[in-house]
Amino acid sequence: MQYPCLISIITASYNCSKFIGDTIKSIQSQTYKNWELIITDDCSTDNSRDIIEKFAKEDTRIKLLKLDKNYGAGVARNNSIKASKGRYIAFCDSDDRWYPNKLERQIAFMKEKDCALSFTSYDVCDENNKIVGYVRCNPTINYDQITRDDGIGCLTAIYDVSKIGKHYMPELRKRQDWCLWIEIIATCQTAYGLQEPLALYRRRINGLSSNKLALLKYNFEVYHSFLKKNKISSFFLLSFNFLPYYFYKKLKQKRDFLKKKSYETSYKEELELTTPSTTIKG
């Protein structure tokens, strides 16, 4: 199979020695082979760099860039985007993973839709790799929807440089990916979602994403600092636009996860019933 278009995979790394190896292996397992993985290490204090360097020595598609101090994920990702050479820019954080057909399925989907930005559904696991959730994405997201709530999982997003050029993340400590999708959709009007779980997001106990009160502050900054709304408008958007939909979305995700588990259980039981048993002769 031919893979004419290079895909640049952007990864920010910080103290991820426990998980970065599995992340890299999931990318190496892709059925789509024409990619480069550009990891920018954000001044890790563990042995993350040693692990990444070992992979880079064995696979020339993997490149490690290093920052001299800890700047945050936005700066690290931008550093990798700047060094990228691919037609497509994809994102995978240092503790997340992709299923093997992720790139192949998603690039075919983007060509079918002729779109500049795409994303997919994804599964959620805990730090011990137990599946604990499922996020079913919307089929499309327009500008009004993306400014209400970030409906795009960063680990699933891919944008086409040939259509919109390179776009970078603002230097916010958190929610910089949401700002990037807002900027891109303001240009291309619509992002398209492939409703298949093609990635695995890791929910970490002490991660910034797990601190909901802290996230409210960063969501406010998206409205106030990035979208240039005044403080009153930003508070109104956060309270009456973002939060109601956020709670609805969380309930929907729980319902979708239970529905998916029920389907998988039923399918497994049906498969066991239709599979002929094997008698071992003694």
C-alpha positions in Angstrom: 0.0 0.0 0.0 1.2 3.5 -0.9 1.4 6.2 1.8 2.3 9.4 -0.3 1.5 12.0 2.4 3.8 12.5 5.4 2.0 12.9 8.7 3.8 14.8 11.4 2.8 13.6 14.9 3.2 16.2 17.6 3.9 15.1 21.2 4.8 17.2 24.2 6.6 15.3 26.9 7.1 16.1 30.6 8.0 13.5 33.3 6.2 10.7 31.4 8.7 7.9 31.8 5.9 5.6 33.0 3.8 5.9 29.8 5.9 7.3 26.9 7.2 4.0 25.8 3.6 2.6 25.3 2.7 5.9 23.5 5.6 5.5 21.0 4.9 1.8 20.5 1.3 2.6 19.6 2.5 5.0 16.9 5.0 2.5 15.6 2.2 0.0 15.2 0.2 2.2 12.8 -0.8 0.5 9.6 -0.1 3.9 7.9 3.7 4.0 7.8 4.7 7.4 6.4 4.9 9.5 9.5 7.4 11.4 11.7 7.0 11.6 15.4 8.4 14.9 16.8 8.6 14.9 20.6 9.5 18.0 22.4 10.6 17.3 26.0 9.5 20.1 28.3 12.6 19.9 30.7 11.6 16.6 32.3 13.3 15.7 35.6 12.8 11.9 35.3 14.3 9.6 32.7 11.8 10.4 29.9 14.5 11.8 27.6 16.6 8.6 28.0 13.6 6.4 27.0 12.8 8.6 24.0 16.4 8.8 22.8 16.5 5.0 22.8 13.5 4.8 20.6 14.9 7.5 18.3 18.2 5.7 17.8 16.3 2.6 16.7 13.7 4.4 14.5 14.8 7.4 12.4 11.2 8.6 12.1 11.3 9.6 15.8 12.9 13.0 16.6 13.5 14.4 20.1 13.7 18.1 20.7 14.6 19.6 24.1 13.5 22.7 25.9 15.9 24.4 28.4 13.2 25.0 31.0 9.6 24.0 31.7 7.3 26.2 29.5 4.1 24.1 29.3 2.5 21.9 26.8 1.5 24.7 24.4 5.1 25.9 23.9 6.3 22.3 23.6 3.7 21.4 21.0 4.5 24.6 19.0 8.2 23.7 19.0 7.3 20.4 17.4 4.9 22.0 14.9 7.6 24.4 13.8 10.0 21.5 13.1 7.3 19.4 11.3 7.5 18.6 7.6 4.3 16.7 7.0 1.2 17.7 5.0 -0.9 16.6 8.0 -0.4 17.6 11.6 -1.6 15.1 14.2 -1.4 15.2 18.0 -0.8 12.5 20.6 0.1 13.3 24.2 2.9 11.4 26.0 0.5 9.3 28.1 -2.1 8.5 25.4 -2.2 5.8 22.7 -3.6 5.2 19.3 -5.2 2.1 17.9 -3.3 0.6 14.9 -5.6 1.8 12.1 -6.0 5.3 13.5 -4.0 7.2 10.9 -5.1 5.1 7.9 -8.8 5.4 8.8 -8.7 9.1 9.6 -6.7 10.2 6.5 -9.1 8.3 4.3 -12.0 10.0 6.1 -10.4 13.4 5.6 -10.0 12.8 1.9 -13.6 11.6 1.6 -14.9 14.7 3.4 -12.3 17.0 1.7 -11.8 18.7 5.1 -9.1 20.7 6.8 -9.7 19.4 10.4 -10.9 16.1 11.6 -11.2 14.2 15.0 -12.6 10.9 16.2 -14.2 9.2 19.1 -12.0 7.6 21.7 -11.8 5.3 24.7 -10.7 6.4 28.2 -8.5 4.3 30.5 -7.0 4.7 34.0 -3.4 4.6 35.0 -3.6 0.8 35.1 -5.0 0.5 31.5 -8.5 -0.4 32.6 -11.1 1.0 30.2 -13.3 3.4 32.3 -15.0 5.6 29.7 -15.9 6.3 26.1 -16.3 9.6 24.3 -18.4 9.5 21.2 -17.6 12.5 19.1 -20.1 14.7 17.1 -20.2 14.1 13.4 -19.5 17.8 12.8 -18.5 20.9 14.8 -19.0 24.5 13.6 -17.8 27.8 15.1 -20.7 28.3 17.5 -20.3 24.8 18.9 -16.5 24.9 19.4 -16.7 28.3 21.2 -19.4 26.8 23.5 -17.3 23.7 24.5 -14.2 21.9 23.3 -15.7 18.8 21.6 -12.4 17.7 20.0 -10.1 15.3 21.9 -6.6 16.5 21.2 -5.2 13.0 20.9 -7.6 12.5 17.9 -7.2 15.7 16.0 -5.5 16.0 12.6 -5.3 19.1 10.4 -4.3 19.5 6.8 -1.4 22.0 6.3 -2.0 22.1 2.6 -5.5 23.6 3.1 -4.9 26.1 5.9 -1.2 26.3 6.5 0.5 25.8 9.9 -1.5 26.9 13.0 0.1 27.1 16.4 -1.3 27.0 20.0 -1.5 30.1 22.2 0.8 29.9 25.2 -1.8 29.2 27.8 -1.0 26.7 30.5 -4.1 24.7 29.7 -6.9 24.7 27.1 -4.4 25.8 24.4 -5.6 23.0 22.2 -9.2 24.3 22.4 -8.0 27.7 21.3 -6.3 26.0 18.3 -9.5 24.3 17.2 -11.4 27.6 17.5 -8.8 29.3 15.3 -8.9 26.6 12.7 -12.7 26.3 12.5 -12.9 30.1 12.2 -11.0 29.5 9.0 -12.5 26.3 7.6 -16.0 26.7 9.1 -16.5 23.0 9.9 -14.5 20.2 11.5 -15.6 16.6 10.8 -15.8 13.8 13.3 -15.2 10.1 12.6 -17.4 8.3 15.1 -15.1 5.4 15.7 -12.9 5.0 18.8 -9.4 5.2 17.3 -7.5 6.4 20.3 -7.1 5.7 24.0 -7.0 8.7 26.4 -5.4 8.1 29.8 -7.2 9.7 32.8 -4.5 10.4 35.4 -5.3 10.9 39.1 -3.1 14.0 39.6 -3.3 15.3 36.1 -4.3 18.9 35.4 -7.4 17.7 33.5 -8.6 16.0 36.7 -8.7 19.3 38.7 -12.1 20.6 37.7 -11.9 23.9 39.6 -8.6 24.7 38.1 -10.0 24.1 34.6 -12.8 26.6 35.2 -10.1 29.3 35.5 -8.5 28.2 32.2 -11.9 28.1 30.5 -12.5 31.6 31.6 -9.1 32.6 30.1 -10.2 31.1 26.7 -13.1 33.5 26.6 -11.3 36.5 28.2 -7.7 36.3 26.9 -8.1 34.4 23.7 -11.5 35.4 22.4 -11.1 38.9 23.8 -14.4 39.0 25.7 -14.7 41.4 28.7 -14.8 39.9 32.1 -18.6 40.1 32.4 -19.2 38.5 29.0 -16.6 35.8 29.8 -18.3 35.0 33.1 -21.7 34.9 31.4 -20.4 32.5 28.7 -18.7 30.3 31.2 -21.7 30.1 33.5 -24.6 29.9 31.0 -23.0 28.5 27.9 -20.1 26.3 28.8 -21.2 24.8 32.2 -24.7 23.6 31.3 -23.4 21.9 28.2 -20.5 20.5 30.1 -22.8 18.7 32.6 -25.0 17.4 29.7 -21.9 16.2 27.9 -20.7 14.3 31.0 -24.0 12.5 31.4 -24.0 11.7 27.7 -20.5 10.2 28.0 -21.6 7.9 30.8 -24.7 6.8 28.9 -22.6 6.2 25.7 -20.1 4.2 27.7 -22.7 1.9 29.3 -24.3 1.4 25.9 -21.0 0.5 24.4 -20.2 -2.0 27.2 -23.6 -3.5 26.8 -23.1 -3.9 23.1 -19.7 -5.4 23.5 -20.9 -7.9 26.1 -23.8 -9.0 23.9 -21.5 -9.4 20.9 -19.1 -11.5 22.9 -21.9 -13.7 24.2 -23.3 -14.1 20.7 -19.8 -15.0 19.4 -19.4 -17.7 22.0 -22.7 -19.2 21.2 -22.0 -19.3 17.4 -18.4 -20.6 17.8 -18.2 -24.4 17.5 -16.7 -26.0 20.6 -13.5 -28.2 20.2 -13.4 -31.6 21.7 -10.0 -32.7 22.9 -9.4 -36.4 22.4 -7.4 -38.1 25.0 
